[in-house]
Amino acid sequence: MISQATFWDDSASFYQIIQEIDFLNATKKKYQRSRFILEDIKAALELLELSADEELLQEAQTNLSKLQQELETVEIEQFLSDPCDQKGAFLAITAEVGSIDAQNWAAMLLQLYHRWAVNHNYKVHLVQESAGDLGGFKHATLEITGRYAYG
C-alpha cells in the first residue's frame, strides 16, 4: 500500500495510516516491555527458590508492580473499544455564573486538565479563551490530540 505511487497523493489517508503504524509499533513495544518484565520476575523467583536475597525480592516486587500497572493500562484501553474513544477531544470549560469565583474555578479546571493531558503525553492546544472581568475566564476550549483522549 505505501509502495503505491498514489498513496502519497491523499494526505488525510497517509496521515491516518502513519498514525495506525505508530500505534501498532507502540503496542508492540508495550507488549515486549511487559514480556521482558515478566521474564525478569520469573528469573528472580527461580533464584529466590535457591537462596533468600532481600534485594532480589525487592527487585521482583518492583517489577511485579510495573507489570500490574502495564496490565491495568491495557485493561482500560480494552474498555475503550468504540472507534470514537481512540480519537482526540475538544474540552470546553464555561463559567456559567458571572462571579469572580466561578471564573477563577474555571481557570483552575483548565489548568488541571491541561496538566493532566501533558502528563499523559497528549498534545494540548488552547483553541479559544474569553477572559473574565476580574480574572479567570468566562469560557475556554482546549484541543487534546492523541490516542484515547476522547475515551
Secondary structure as UniProt FT lines:
FT   TURN            2..3
FT   HELIX           5..9
FT   HELIX           11..50
FT   HELIX           54..79
FT   HELIX           83..86
FT   STRAND          89..94
FT   HELIX           100..119
FT   TURN            120..121
FT   STRAND          123..131
FT   STRAND          137..145
FT   TURN            147..148
//
